[in-house]
Amino acid sequence: MLHRYHSGVIKKDLQAFILANQNADERNLVLKHNFIHGVPSSIVADQISGRRKAKIKLPIFYQSPDILYPPSIHLEQSSSELTAKFKTMIIEGALAESPINPSAPLKTGADLTGGFGVDSFFISQVCDQLDYVEPDTGLLEIARHNHEILGATPIRYHAMTADLILFLSILHEESRQKKSSGWRSVNPMLFDFFRQFLKRLTGCS
């Protein structure tokens, strides 16, 4: 669920303000106002600077109404539209060349560093199902909102780290294999991964 301030950003009066001030210095707006139409001026500033950067970097986002932008660092770290399309082309080719597993005919993928959700949006267009992984719930909800605006539907969202979802995926695969083959042993990979996962959590070497 979007934070109430981000919900306020997509209201018509604030969208009109953002469009009217899209060429303004957002730093001056922050200095002059604590809130703009009930939304903290810092969040409004993120929208103005985000739109300005997206105009070149992410045209499809820029051209779509009601897109939300995160703090600038996340936008700077995200792929450009051109780069995301290139990644998608490579993944589409790899999927086409891969033999289809009869027991899992769906083309599935995962974006383990979800971020602003640019890669997820484009890659979802060549997958039947995509898992977006991002531990920052605020950023995740912004990405989910934007994906819905852009019409990206086959995406599942996970508010967790990549390490954790990989661990859970291994557990799920172990469970599936045991049920299908009657295995009584556990894959050593599971223990190795769990050991490394605990080291990261505790900071132990």
C-alpha positions in Angstrom: 0.0 0.0 0.0 1.3 3.4 -0.9 2.2 5.8 1.9 -0.5 8.5 2.2 1.9 11.2 1.1 2.6 9.3 -2.2 -1.1 8.8 -2.6 -1.4 12.5 -2.3 1.1 13.0 -5.1 -1.2 11.5 -7.7 -4.1 13.8 -6.9 -5.0 16.2 -9.7 -4.1 19.5 -7.9 -0.6 18.3 -7.0 0.0 16.8 -10.4 -1.0 20.1 -12.0 1.5 21.9 -9.6 4.3 19.5 -10.6 3.7 20.0 -14.3 3.5 23.8 -13.8 6.9 23.7 -12.0 8.7 21.0 -13.9 11.4 23.4 -14.9 11.7 25.0 -11.5 14.6 24.6 -9.1 13.1 22.1 -6.7 15.6 23.1 -4.0 13.9 26.5 -3.8 10.5 24.9 -3.4 11.8 22.9 -0.4 13.2 26.1 1.1 9.9 28.0 0.7 7.4 25.3 1.7 7.2 22.6 4.3 4.1 21.1 2.6 2.6 21.5 -0.9 -1.0 20.5 -1.2 -0.6 18.4 2.0 2.5 16.6 0.8 6.0 17.2 2.2 7.9 19.5 -0.2 10.8 17.1 -0.3 8.6 14.4 -1.8 7.2 17.0 -4.3 10.8 17.9 -5.1 11.5 14.2 -5.8 8.7 14.2 -8.4 10.0 17.3 -10.2 13.6 16.2 -10.4 12.5 12.6 -11.2 10.4 13.7 -14.1 13.2 15.9 -15.4 15.6 12.9 -15.3 13.1 10.5 -16.7 12.5 12.6 -19.8 15.7 11.4 -21.3 16.5 8.3 -19.3 13.0 6.7 -19.1 10.7 8.2 -21.8 7.9 5.7 -21.2 7.8 6.6 -17.5 7.9 10.3 -18.3 5.1 10.1 -20.9 2.8 8.2 -18.5 0.5 10.1 -16.1 0.6 9.4 -12.3 4.0 7.9 -12.3 5.7 8.2 -8.9 9.4 8.9 -8.5 11.6 8.0 -5.5 14.5 10.0 -4.0 17.0 10.8 -6.8 19.6 8.2 -5.7 17.2 5.3 -6.7 16.6 6.9 -10.1 20.3 7.4 -10.6 20.9 3.7 -9.8 18.2 2.4 -12.0 18.7 1.2 -15.6 17.9 3.5 -18.4 15.1 2.5 -20.7 17.6 1.7 -23.5 19.7 -0.5 -21.1 16.6 -2.3 -19.7 15.4 -3.1 -23.2 18.8 -4.5 -24.1 18.7 -6.7 -21.0 15.2 -7.8 -22.0 16.3 -8.7 -25.5 19.1 -10.9 -24.1 16.8 -12.6 -21.7 14.2 -13.2 -24.4 16.8 -14.8 -26.6 18.0 -17.0 -23.7 14.4 -18.1 -23.0 13.8 -18.9 -26.6 16.9 -21.1 -26.7 16.2 -22.9 -23.5 14.5 -26.3 -23.6 11.0 -26.1 -22.1 10.5 -28.2 -19.0 7.2 -30.0 -19.4 6.6 -29.8 -15.7 7.2 -26.0 -15.7 6.0 -24.7 -19.0 5.8 -21.1 -17.9 8.6 -18.7 -18.6 9.5 -17.3 -15.2 12.1 -14.8 -14.0 13.3 -12.8 -11.0 14.7 -9.3 -10.5 16.6 -9.8 -7.3 17.6 -6.1 -7.1 14.2 -4.6 -7.8 14.9 -1.0 -7.0 12.8 1.5 -8.9 11.4 -1.4 -11.0 12.6 -0.4 -14.5 14.2 -3.7 -15.3 11.3 -5.6 -13.8 8.8 -3.7 -16.0 10.6 -4.5 -19.3 11.6 -8.1 -18.4 8.0 -8.8 -17.4 7.0 -8.3 -21.0 8.8 -11.5 -22.0 8.0 -13.6 -19.0 4.8 -15.3 -18.0 5.6 -14.5 -14.4 8.3 -12.3 -12.8 9.3 -12.0 -9.1 10.4 -8.5 -8.0 12.5 -8.5 -4.9 13.3 -5.4 -2.9 13.7 -5.0 0.9 12.8 -1.3 0.9 9.0 -1.5 1.3 8.5 2.2 0.3 10.4 1.7 -2.9 8.6 -1.6 -3.6 5.2 0.1 -3.3 6.3 2.9 -5.7 7.5 0.3 -8.2 4.2 -1.7 -7.8 2.2 1.5 -8.4 4.2 2.4 -11.5 3.9 -1.2 -12.9 0.2 -1.0 -12.5 0.0 2.3 -14.3 2.2 0.9 -17.1 0.1 -2.3 -17.4 2.7 -4.8 -16.2 0.6 -7.5 -14.7 2.6 -10.8 -14.3 4.7 -9.5 -11.4 4.8 -10.8 -7.8 6.3 -8.6 -5.2 8.6 -9.7 -2.3 9.7 -7.3 0.4 12.8 -9.1 1.4 16.5 -9.4 0.5 17.8 -11.4 -2.5 19.6 -13.7 0.0 16.4 -14.6 1.8 14.3 -15.3 -1.3 17.1 -17.5 -2.8 17.1 -19.4 0.5 13.3 -19.8 0.4 13.5 -20.9 -3.2 16.0 -23.6 -2.3 13.7 -24.8 0.5 10.8 -24.9 -1.9 12.7 -26.9 -4.5 13.9 -29.4 -1.8 10.3 -29.8 -0.7 9.1 -30.3 -4.3 11.8 -32.9 -5.1 11.2 -34.8 -1.9 7.5 -35.1 -2.7 8.1 -36.2 -6.3 11.0 -38.6 -5.7 10.7 -39.6 -2.1 14.2 -38.3 -1.3 15.2 -38.5 2.4 18.4 -36.6 2.1 18.8 -32.8 2.0 20.9 -31.1 -0.7 24.2 -30.0 0.8 23.8 -26.7 -1.2 21.0 -25.9 1.3 23.3 -26.1 4.3 26.1 -24.1 2.5 23.7 -21.4 1.5 22.1 -21.2 5.0 25.6 -21.0 6.6 26.5 -18.1 4.3 23.2 -16.4 4.9 23.6 -16.6 8.7 27.1 -15.1 8.4 25.7 -12.1 6.5 23.0 -11.6 9.2 25.4 -11.8 12.1 28.5 -10.3 10.5 30.5 -13.3 11.6 33.4 -14.6 9.4 
